[in-house]
Structures are given as C-alpha cells and as structure tokens.
Amino acid sequence: MLIALGLGIGGLVVWGATGQLMLASAAALGSLAGVEVSLREHLAGHRSHTLVLAGLPAVIVLGAAFFADAGQVVMLVAAAAVFAAGFVAWRRLFQRRSGGRGWR
C-alpha cells in the first residue's frame, strides 16, 4: 500500500506519459492491497466481502470479453453469470467460516 501511495504522489508530480503510468500502477497496486485484505477477512469469517470477491472475476471476464471484441450483450451476460456463480460460492464459504452467519 505504501508503494501505491508513493507511485500515486509521484504520478501527480511527474505528470505526462510517465505520470499516467505511475498513476495506473498505483491504482492497480492499491486495488490488489484492498482485495488481499478483503480475502483475508472473508476467509477468516470476520467480515463478509462477498460482493467485492465476486466482482473481481466478473471484471476480469468483462475485460477479456472486451478485448476479444465480443458484443455488448455477450459481455454483460458472461460477466453477470460469473458474478452470480462467484456470489453464491463466496457466500457459502463465508457461512461455513463464520459459523452459519450470512453477513457481519
């Protein structure tokens, strides 16, 4: 997270093409840090992060479908199906880890 913060500040100072790359890298690293915390808390049964964890593979599928030049309907259906399957799986996992609770 500290590296992401440094890259973000550096990207604002440098600006230009290099600054934009630094800002994009900061956003990616910051997102990874957030997903890591969400995953750890979810697997420990401490807090439910079902929506975040189900959304990650859906966004990846959406990006892959975009670059594969799939139609908008195909992209939406594929992302929605992956999100729904992920939501059910992550929710069941949290319920097992938290002793039967659906959310906290």
KEVOVEX-808381 format. One line per 10 residues: their letters; for each residue x, y negated, z of N, C-alpha, C, O. Coordinates in steps of 0.001 Angstrom, whole numbers. Atoms other than C-alpha are relative to their C-alpha. Example, Ala and Ser with C-alpha at 12.3 -4.5 7.8 and 13.67 -1.06 7.14 Angstrom:
2
as	890 1190 0 12300 4500 7800 900 -1200 0 1936 -1181 665 ~ -820 1190 -60 13670 1060 7140 -770 -1090 730 -261 -2198 899
This chain:
104
mlialglgig	826 1180 0 0 0 0 872 -1246 0 541 -2248 -634 ~ -915 1138 -47 2890 -2313 755 606 -274 -1373 788 -1433 -1748 ~ -540 176 1351 4345 -1725 -2710 -1061 -634 -903 -745 -1504 -1714 ~ 1084 579 794 950 -2508 -4269 -162 -1480 318 -366 -2292 -585 ~ 108 1396 -399 768 -5730 -2299 1150 -819 -581 941 -1924 -1083 ~ -1155 685 574 4276 -6694 -3383 -115 -176 -1503 197 -1243 -2032 ~ 189 101 1446 3529 -5936 -7019 -1080 -1021 -359 -953 -1749 -1343 ~ 1072 954 264 329 -7959 -6846 463 -1438 157 164 -2287 -684 ~ -530 1347 -207 2042 -11016 -5421 1017 -336 -1086 1013 -1438 -1633 ~ -983 221 1062 4910 -10613 -7875 -649 -241 -1349 -175 -1065 -2130
glvvwgatgq	708 180 1265 2482 -10329 -10765 -639 -1371 -124 -719 -1934 -1215 ~ 566 1349 30 822 -13584 -9788 1085 -1059 -188 854 -2089 -822 ~ -1101 960 115 4185 -15344 -9540 611 43 -1404 853 -1003 -2005 ~ -681 -156 1285 5725 -13953 -12748 -903 -384 -1165 -480 -1097 -2075 ~ 1005 170 1031 2590 -14042 -14917 494 531 -1339 1459 1294 -1353 ~ -389 -512 1305 2877 -13352 -18663 -270 1489 -124 -1033 2055 660 ~ 199 -1429 256 3035 -9798 -20029 539 840 1158 -81 1830 1547 ~ -575 -741 -1122 5286 -8601 -17203 -879 -121 1232 -1065 853 1962 ~ 889 208 -1139 2981 -10112 -14597 -1284 802 -118 -1787 1329 875 ~ 1208 -791 206 -41 -8425 -16129 257 1473 282 -577 2150 884
lmlasaaalg	-365 -1391 -283 1727 -5069 -15995 159 224 1499 -256 1253 2031 ~ -162 -111 -1450 2652 -5707 -12372 -1355 1 711 -1553 757 1662 ~ 1329 40 -602 -963 -6586 -11513 -767 1300 -241 -1455 1795 651 ~ 660 -1278 296 -2269 -3460 -13259 588 1122 856 -142 1981 1351 ~ -653 -1007 -844 281 -1345 -11391 -429 -155 1453 -640 838 2150 ~ 457 247 -1371 -734 -2985 -8111 -1411 526 204 -1710 1123 1239 ~ 1373 -492 -107 -4387 -2184 -8779 -37 1526 31 -801 2116 796 ~ -35 -1468 31 -3563 1450 -9612 532 563 1318 -43 1504 1866 ~ -566 -493 -1262 -1379 1941 -6524 -936 -255 1176 -1074 592 2058 ~ 959 295 -1061 -3916 224 -4274 -1191 944 -35 -1683 1368 1011
slagvevslr	1108 -947 139 -6680 2444 -5647 395 1386 480 -381 2060 1157 ~ -476 -1308 -468 -4603 5561 -5050 94 50 1520 -236 1066 2132 ~ -78 47 -1462 -3985 4476 -1463 -1389 110 620 -1571 802 1621 ~ 1367 -80 -504 -7715 3988 -930 -600 1388 -148 -1293 1868 749 ~ 500 -1361 215 -8554 7380 -2419 651 971 988 0 1890 1484 ~ -700 -885 -942 -5926 9027 -212 -616 -90 1392 -825 934 2044 ~ 627 175 -1315 -7457 7561 2950 -1403 595 2 -1795 1262 960 ~ 1351 -554 101 -10959 8472 1793 22 1527 34 -787 2151 720 ~ -109 -1458 36 -9906 12043 1055 365 564 1368 -202 1563 1811 ~ -427 -480 -1316 -8163 12439 4399 -1146 -72 1012 -1376 884 1752
ehlaghrsht	1108 137 -945 -11136 11108 6394 -1141 960 -334 -1775 1512 565 ~ 1085 -886 422 -13618 13150 4356 310 1449 384 -545 2151 924 ~ -369 -1385 -310 -11716 16423 4771 88 267 1490 -82 1403 1935 ~ -59 -166 -1452 -11303 15811 8486 -1397 5 624 -1543 307 1808 ~ 1355 60 -537 -15080 15425 8861 -237 -1252 817 -1190 -1313 1594 ~ 106 1232 -783 -14571 11941 10299 -1009 -961 -617 -1903 -1438 82 ~ 916 881 715 -16377 9805 7688 -300 603 -1363 566 1209 -1993 ~ 386 -506 1305 -18295 10740 4576 342 -1023 -1077 -136 -2157 -1044 ~ -354 839 1149 -16780 9284 1409 -431 706 -1284 290 703 -2282 ~ 495 -805 1105 -18881 11394 -936 -99 -793 -1300 297 -296 -2354
lvlaglpavi	176 785 1219 -19672 8609 -3397 1334 -363 -640 1477 -297 -1861 ~ -1319 366 538 -16052 7500 -3764 668 1217 -628 1201 1137 -1735 ~ -679 -1205 484 -14736 11037 -4174 -716 617 -1204 -68 1231 -2052 ~ 727 -494 1174 -17483 11997 -6641 167 -943 -1187 114 -514 -2339 ~ -159 977 1068 -16959 8811 -8614 1341 68 -698 1432 -266 -1879 ~ -1339 -49 595 -13239 9350 -9216 61 906 -1230 498 443 -2283 ~ -46 -818 1218 -13548 12345 -11585 -977 -486 -1069 -731 -294 -2260 ~ 940 529 988 -16567 10706 -13235 635 -1133 -794 430 -1232 -2004 ~ -693 1091 699 -14474 7630 -14064 1079 562 -919 1283 52 -2020 ~ -1022 -627 848 -11687 9860 -15390 -637 597 -1255 -110 435 -2356
vlgaaffada	701 -575 1155 -14159 11723 -17636 -507 -1114 -918 -446 -989 -2141 ~ 472 1128 792 -15631 8406 -18764 1143 -603 -821 963 -935 -1992 ~ -1154 520 730 -12160 7144 -19697 449 927 -1110 777 476 -2208 ~ -408 -970 1021 -11286 10338 -21547 -994 7 -1167 -590 88 -2327 ~ 1010 31 1063 -14574 10232 -23472 100 -1285 -815 -145 -1283 -2021 ~ -164 1264 717 -13952 6594 -24344 1145 98 -1000 1003 -304 -2155 ~ -1151 -95 894 -10525 7321 -25792 -160 1106 -1040 541 1110 -2053 ~ 311 -1021 999 -11919 10394 -27586 -1023 -526 -1008 -1432 190 -1922 ~ 943 673 893 -14289 7949 -29311 -1353 712 -39 -1975 834 -1094 ~ 1323 -611 -99 -17410 9740 -28079 -1049 -1115 21 -735 -2263 336
gqvvmlvaaa	1070 992 -15 -20732 7964 -28368 -342 -417 1422 19 260 2385 ~ 345 510 -1326 -22114 5922 -25502 -903 948 770 -753 1092 1983 ~ 902 -930 -676 -24843 8441 -24730 778 1208 519 545 1669 1636 ~ -827 -1143 -413 -22316 11300 -24612 842 -384 1208 964 391 2156 ~ -823 452 -1120 -20072 9271 -22318 -829 -98 1275 -389 345 2336 ~ 858 166 -1164 -22938 8437 -19973 -457 1339 562 -436 1547 1775 ~ 477 -1317 -447 -24282 11991 -19833 1139 798 640 950 1423 1684 ~ -1139 -743 -543 -20830 13512 -19272 406 -547 1362 627 222 2298 ~ -388 600 -1276 -19937 11048 -16517 -1049 253 1079 -704 514 2231 ~ 1076 -243 -972 -23333 11468 -14833 -1 1453 472 -224 1726 1652
avfaagfvaw	-29 -1421 -378 -23057 15267 -14899 1169 293 936 1013 1012 1923 ~ -1173 -216 -861 -19552 15220 -13411 -232 -648 1362 115 -64 2389 ~ 283 667 -1267 -20649 12709 -10760 -975 817 845 -756 998 2042 ~ 1005 -766 -743 -23700 14785 -9787 590 1283 572 340 1624 1728 ~ -626 -1236 -494 -21705 18012 -9525 988 -308 1113 1040 406 2115 ~ -955 385 -1035 -18990 16275 -7544 -688 -444 1279 -226 -129 2375 ~ 734 458 -1174 -21513 14644 -5223 -485 1175 839 -327 1190 2060 ~ 505 -1173 -723 -23095 17976 -4331 1149 753 680 1036 1146 1841 ~ -1135 -749 -554 -19723 19674 -3815 641 -738 1168 917 -125 2199 ~ -641 758 -1083 -18196 16871 -1701 -910 -117 1216 -435 -102 2351
rrlfqrrsgg	931 95 -1134 -21348 16541 417 -36 1315 781 -26 1312 2012 ~ 1 -1305 -683 -21427 20263 1172 1297 202 786 1274 713 1906 ~ -1282 -116 -689 -17738 20188 2068 7 -840 1270 475 -385 2314 ~ 38 847 -1196 -18287 17274 4451 -903 602 1063 -576 558 2249 ~ 901 -608 -976 -21218 19044 6084 668 1162 725 475 1341 1928 ~ -733 -1111 -646 -19032 22105 6724 1057 -548 958 1213 -30 2064 ~ -1091 532 -802 -16166 19997 8079 -484 -801 1205 225 -896 2207 ~ 474 859 -1092 -18324 17761 10291 -951 714 939 -1508 89 1841 ~ 896 -738 -885 -20364 20481 11929 -1462 -118 -375 -2324 -19 499 ~ 1376 25 470 -23510 20131 9818 -552 -1379 -259 -1659 -1497 -784
rgwr	492 1354 239 -23842 16362 9659 175 -373 -1468 1174 -18 -2094 ~ -62 420 1394 -24582 14852 6258 762 -1289 -215 1269 -1540 -1308 ~ -723 1269 113 -23012 11463 6982 379 -481 1399 -200 -52 2397 ~ -427 653 -1256 -21252 9456 9688 393 -1411 -282 783 -2138 631
